[in-house]
């Protein structure tokens, strides 16, 4: 019986994606007045609640890497992180869809949502890996 610890790699990739998301522009706001070519970028760090949520998810994913001795806790922390990633996706969508800019500003998505979707996918892969390792250990314990 060999336990593959690929979930450690998946958790690390998910944490890195969450860290990158915190500092990558979410959207571009183009205003018509006074200069039609003026552009402002929206970053998660400009929105304290969204930034805190994403930083918390990144830290939880990093903590989950080191909980390999307690698989139940690691699995639960990964599940909580996945739920918080979904909350972050919803929060970003709400911010960008309800953007009511002044002076005729228009919001254009920059594609950072794909970083969140990728982080969710890698967290899900880690959760699946932890579950399969739990099943392998239960089967080995029954054989003893």
Secondary structure, DSSP 8 states (H G I E B T S, - for coil): -----HHHHHHHHHHHHHHHHHHSEEEEEE--SS-TT-EEEEEGGGSHHHHHHHHHHHHHHHHHHT-TT-HHHHHHHHHHHHHHHHHHHHHHHHHHHT---SSS-EEEE-STHHHHHHHHHHHHHHHHHHHHHHHHHHHHHHH-
